[in-house]
Amino acid sequence: MQEATLCHPIVDGELLFIRKQRGLGAGKLVGPGGKVEAGETPIEAARREVREEVRVDPTGVEKAGEFAFHFRDGEPDDDSMYVHVFAADGVDGEPQATPEAVPEWHAADDLPYEEMWIDDRIWLPHLLEGEPFTGTFVLSADGESLLYYEMRLDP
């Protein structure tokens, strides 16, 4: 299973998202992130991905949770990922658009969940509350329906 990361900087009650411009999830609001490369730790990958996607350095990066993410269409599951989720307490610099992503800030108490992956409405509130979590999410092949999930909050 491919390892990947998400990193949500949270500054003054707002979360930094990106509007994906290409690849898996194009058009959706997601946290900056991507695949863990050979020789990288997940936290190193999270920091690198934020820099690459929106040209800022996240500060105060801490692990918030992790989950397995699968798509189901009756075919072998090539799109499965194990996602390490991080929160950051700030950014150095001003987020900039890149060919991969357009940065957007959204108030934590009024998130546009309808523009995100369907599973975000389940795990993202736990990130905001500082509650460590683990989970498994199985989505339909088109990613629009949640077929199955389980979540566990860690003490």
Secondary structure, 3 states (H helix, E strand, C coil): CEEEEEEEEEECCEEEEEEECCCCCCCCEECCEEECCCCCCHHHHHHHHHHHHHCCEEECCEEEEEEEEEEECCCCCCCCEEEEEEEECEEECCCCCCCCEEEEEEECCCCCHHHCCCCHHHHHHHHHHCCCEEEEEEEECCCCCEEEEEEEECC
